Every structure is written in C-alpha cells, then in structure tokens.
C-alpha cells in the first residue's frame, strides 16, 4: 500500500510538471506568433508566384477548357465547332464559380512542441506556418477559409492575421486527437490537417472515417521531426513522455533502432492506406525541409483534387 501511494504521488508530480511545461510552451508559441506570421507570408508569396486559384469544371458562365469527349457522355455536350478542327471530339467545360470552403486544423497536442537539433523548427511552428500560408493562398483564390475550433469560414484577405491572433489568444488549447470532429463542416468542403499523427492508428481511422462520412474531403499533412524516423541515438538515453512527463531509460538505445524504424514505417504505411481508401491525400513533411516545398505540393493537390501519397 505504501509503495502504491508513493508511485501515485510520483505520477501526480510528473503530471503537474507536465502541465507547467505545456503552459510554458503555449506561452512561448504565442510569443513567436509574429515571426511565424511573417514566415508564412514569405512562404505564401514564394508559392503564389505564377499560381492561380483552384480552378475546376462545374456550373458557371466562364469558359475553362476543352477536353476530349468520353465514351458514354451525352452527345449534346460535344462542341462541334472545336471538334471540326481535327479528328477528335471535344467537350467545352465551364469553370466552377461557387465559393469553396477550406477548413484548416492544427494539432496542438504536447508532442507537436518537440524539436530536435536536426530540425529547423518545432513541429507546431511548422504546422502554424503551413496553415497560415495555405489560408492566405486560398483567400487569394477567392475561397473561404475556416480554422477548426477558432472561427468559421471567411473570405477576408486578412485571414492569416486572424488565424494567428486566434491561435495566440488560445495557445494553450490541446486537441483531443490528431484529427478533429467534422462538426460544422459542410459537405463538399475540404479539410487540411497538420499533425504528427501520434494517436493510435485505430483512433485515426475512426476519426477519418467520420469526417469522410460527413462528405468532407481530407488532406493530411504528417509533420515529422527527423529524429522520429531515424532514431539516431546511442548508449544510455532517457526519454520523456510529453503528455505525462513519465520517463523511460534505455541502456543501449541503438539496440532497438532497427525495430523502431521498421515500426514507424509500418505505421505510416497503415495511415497512408487509410487515406487512400477514403480518397484523401497524404503528405509527409519533415521539419528539416523547407516549408515552401510542402506547401507547393499541397496546393497542387488541392488545386487538381489529387489524392495519393507524397513524402
């Protein structure tokens, strides 16, 4: 009984330390927000050069493009004037002109505040920069952008500033899971999730399936610190759980490297398979790589509706 109570007190002290550390991290994030907002502007401007809004076919008045006639389509769709120029049949498509809704979700669980000496930024910093930059690009393309848990979709040009202010004001928020609940998201909207996806695969699949069932198309950006994949540790290492501050000591950490790397690869493959089944896009972004690199690929996937996996 005495030993049990001692362990309970030790656990409670660890939880208290963890809460204080998370409060400090949240305060630090709010203090970094002006720099992160500026960085997001630079990244968005880099990607925006030469890009346009998300164009697609659909109801509207403006001509978009000609495409080849597909077997089985009604013949009334054929543009005979264009088709008369060569031996192919063409269909005239108009540009979809309805305002589209893009939801952004930033995972703020404690593990997102981790940064190794191999990374350019903490995972949460990179998530914020990517989200703000993507929101800025979207409103430039006449889309409506909302930040999950903070504000509803808006087409205001200052959406990045509004998102930065909302995150700073509520920086100590902690998401319950990597993926949010689809509450309030309309059908045919897009959701972009920035997370390290360290929940169980079962929980991730459950959340993703609920979102897809609500008619929302998902785009998952898995943000990874380099050491989380390579496990470049040797000798005696002490690891701390960011959720509880509980510790694990390994005498020869290198002995589990191969098993750890294999487990992480298998886990990522399972998450990618979930996204593929739901026709979602799945992108892996490493924090030692430029943010613009990830944003460009993500913008391309959103623009053309591509699913698939990118690493």
N, C-alpha and C positions, 0 to 999 in steps of 0.2 A: 504493500500500500504506500509506504514512504517513497519507494523508488518510482512508483507510478505518478505520485504527486510531484516529485522532482522533475520528471520528464514533462509533465503538463506545464509546470512553471517555466521550464526551458523553452517549450514550444510557444507559450504566451509571450515570453520576452522576445523571441525571434519574430513573432507576428507584429509586435509593437515596433521593433526596429524596422521591419519591412514597410510598415505604414508610414513611418517617418521618412524613410528613404524615398518612397513613392511621392510623398508630398514635396520633398525637395526636388525631385526630378521634374514634377509638374511645374513647379515654380521656375526652374531653370528653362523649361521649354517655353513658357510664356515670355521669359526674358530674351530668348533667342528669336522670337517670332518676327521682329522687324528684319533681321538678317535673312531669315528663311523666306519671308515675303519678297525681299529684293532678289534673292537667288531664284525664286520661282518665276519672277518677271524676266530675268535674263534667260532662263531655260525656255520659257514660253516663246520669247522673241526669237530665240535661235531656231526653234522648231517651226514657228509660224512663217518663217521666211520661205516664200514660194508655195505655201499651203493655202487651201481654201476650206470652206465649211464642209460639213458632212453631206455630200450630195447623194441622192438616191432617186430611183424612179418611184412614181406614185401620183396621186391626184394633184393637179396643178396646171398652170397655164404656160409656164416657160418650157421651151424645148431643152432637153438634156442631151440626148444622144440617139444614134441609130444603133440597133443591134440586129443580129441575124434572127430571122423567123424560125421558131422552134416547131417541130412536128407536133400536131395536136392543138395548136393555138387556133382561135377563130381567124378565118381569112380576112375578116374586116379590119384586123389590126395591121395588115400589110400596108406599107407606104409605097404605092405603085410608082410614083414619080422617082423616088430614090432607087427602087428596085430596077427600074428601066435602064439605069446606067451601066449595069453589068449583069451577070448571070445569077446573082444571089437575090434572095428575098429579104427585105429589111422591115423592121418594126420601128416606128418613131416612139420614143419614150419621153414623157414629160418629167420634170423634176418635182419631187415631193416637196411641198411648200409648208406643210404643217410644222409648227414648232415642236421640236423633240425635247424630251426630258432626260437629263442625265443626273443620276444620283452618285455622290461620292461618299465612301465610307472609309474612315481611318481607324484602324485598330490601335487602341491606346492601352492595351494590357501591359503589365510591367516588363515582359520580355522584349517589347518593342523599344525600350530605352537602352538596350545593350549596344555597345560599340567596342570593337577590339582595336588594337593598334594597327590592324591591316585595313581598316575601313576609313573612308573619307568622312562619313557621318554616322551618327546613331541611326538605327532603323526608323525610329519615329520621325527624326528630322527629314530623312529622305522621303518618307511617306507624305509628310506635310508639303514638302516642295513639289512632289509629283502631283498631289491632289490640287494644290493651288494653281499650278501651271496648267494642268488639264482643264480646270474650271475656267481659267482665263481664255484658253483656246476655244472652248466650247461656246462661250458667250460671244466671242468674235464671230463665230459661225452662226449666230442668231439662234442658239439653243438655250434652253432653260436649265439651270444648274441648281441642285439642292445638296445640302450637306446633311447626311443622315444624323438624326438626333440633335441637330442645331437649327436649321432653318429649311423651309420649303423651297421648291424650285423657283428661281427668279432669272430674268434675262438682263439684269442690271450689269453694266460694264465693270462695276467695281466689285464683282463677286469674289475675287481673290482677297481683297481687303476685308470684305465682310466675313469670309470664312476664317481668315487669320485672326480677326477680332473675336469671333465666336469661340475658336479653339483656345485663345489666350484667356478669355473670360471663364472658360470651363475646362482648364487644362488638366485638372485633377480627375476628370472623368475616366472611368475604366470600363471598357467594353466587356460584356459578359462572355462574348465569343468572338472568334475571328470574323465571322460573317454576321451581319445584322439581321433582324427580323424584317420581313417585307412590308410591315405595317405602313400604310400611307403611300406606298409606291403604286402608281397606276400601271395598267397593262401596257405593254409595248415600250415601256421606258427601259433605260439601260442603267445598270448598277456597276460601278467600278470599285473594287475592294482592294485596299492597300493593307496588307497584313503579313506577318511572318508565319501564319497558319500553324501555330504550335498547339492548337486544340487536337483532340483525338480525331482520327480520320472519320470515325463513325459520326461524331458531332458535326464535322464539316460537311459530310454528305447529307445529314439530316437538314441542316440549315440551307444548303444549296438547293436541295430538292424543294423545300418550302418556297424559296424565292422563285425558282423556275415555275412552280405550280401556280404562282400568282401572276404569271405572264410577264415576268421581268427577265430581261436578258442580262447575263452576268459576264463580267470581265474581271478575272482575279489576277492581281499582281502580288506574287510572293516575294517579300523582301528578305534577303538573306545576308547576314554578315559572313565574310569569307571563312572565319574560323568555325562556323557552324557546319560547314560542309567538309572541310579538310581535316579538322581536329588536329592541329599542328602542335600537340603538347607532348612533352617527355617528362619522365620522372614523376615525382610526387606533386600532385596538383589538388588544390581544394576548390570545389565548385559550390556555388551558392544558388539556390532557387530564388529567382526574383519575386516570385509570388509570396513566399513564406519566409525567406532568408534562411531556410534549413540548409545544412551543408553536407557535402559528400566528399570524402577524401579518397583519392586513388594513389596507391603506392607506385605503380608503374602504368601511367596513363597510356603510354604508347602501345601497351599490350591489347587494348580494346579498339585501337584506331580503325583497323580494317573492318571489324564488326560494326562499329559506329557508322562509318561511311556507307557501308552496304545497307544498313538500316535506313539511313537518311535517303538514299537513292530509291529504295523500295517504297518508302513513304511518299516521296514526291511523285513517283510513278502512279501510285494509287490515287492521289489527288488529281493528277493530270487526267487520269481515266474518268474520274467523276465529272470533270469539266467537259471532257469530250462527249460523254454520254448525254449531257444536258445541252450540248452545242454551245458551250461557253468558250471564251478564250482564256488561256492560262499562260502567264508570263512570269519568268523567274528573273528577278533583278538583284544583282549583287551590289552591296554598298561601296565596293571599291571601283565601281564602274561609273561613268558619267550619267547624271540624271537625264540629260537630253537624249541619250541613246535609248533609254527605256521609253521615254515619252513619245519619241518619234514612232517607235514600233506600236505603241498602244494607240496612238492617234490613227495610224494606218488601219489597225484592226477595227476601230470604231467607225472609221470613215467608210470602209467597204464591207463591214459586217463579217469579217473573217473570224472563224473560230480557230482552234488549234493551240499548239504549244510552242512557246518561244523561250529560249534560255540564253 
